Amino acid sequence: MLVQREDLRVLIDKIHSQGKTVVTTNGCFDILHVGHVRYLEKTKSYADYLIVLLNSDKSVRSIKGPTRPINNENDRAEILSALRCVDYVVLFDEDSPKNLLDEMKPDVYTKGADYTMETLPEADIMRKNNTRVEFIKFVEGKSTTNIIEKINS
């Protein structure tokens, strides 16, 4: 379910008042593939509720370039929301979810295993808010970039 950013704090407070936990991750999730699905399923295993922070179209263009995203933000949000493991999706316009993570204060945050606490851009926010960080291995050879390259070849 797509949630507006301004409603997120109330939602998380309600979840916490029920004694439940929140895990979050972020990404573009442009062309959903098995690597994304396994990553999100593993992420969900760390808490009761999974909130996906989804880069808006503006944010994706800023990070990936003018030819991306392939799928617009509304389509990407709807596809993610349809996954059994995803409870909520929130769009954000910034290149980094740091401000949103600081507002949310999730119990757990996941990132790809290509990061470490030393290289994680959000590490300072995670430490400040006492958020546990879990690094998840990628599925070998599965990426949106690889799919686009295969289509274009």
TAGI-V464978 format. One record per residue. N is the residue number from 1. BURIAL is 1 if it has 16 or more other C-alpha atoms within 10 Angstrom, else 0. Layout:
n={N;N}
burial={BURIAL;BURIAL}
//
This chain:
n={1;2;3;4;5;6;7;8;9;10;11;12;13;14;15;16;17;18;19;20;21;22;23;24;25;26;27;28;29;30;31;32;33;34;35;36;37;38;39;40;41;42;43;44;45;46;47;48;49;50;51;52;53;54;55;56;57;58;59;60;61;62;63;64;65;66;67;68;69;70;71;72;73;74;75;76;77;78;79;80;81;82;83;84;85;86;87;88;89;90;91;92;93;94;95;96;97;98;99;100;101;102;103;104;105;106;107;108;109;110;111;112;113;114;115;116;117;118;119;120;121;122;123;124;125;126;127;128;129;130;131;132;133;134;135;136;137;138;139;140;141;142;143;144;145;146;147;148;149;150;151;152;153}
burial={0;1;0;0;0;0;0;1;0;0;0;1;0;0;0;0;0;0;0;0;1;1;1;1;1;1;1;1;1;1;1;1;0;0;1;1;1;1;1;1;1;1;1;1;0;1;1;0;1;1;1;1;1;1;1;1;1;1;1;1;0;0;1;0;0;0;0;1;1;0;0;0;1;0;0;1;1;0;0;1;1;0;0;0;1;1;1;1;1;1;1;1;0;1;0;1;1;1;0;1;1;1;0;1;1;1;1;1;1;1;1;0;0;0;0;0;0;0;0;0;0;1;1;0;1;1;0;0;1;0;1;0;1;1;1;1;0;1;0;0;0;0;1;1;0;0;0;0;0;0;0;0;0}
//
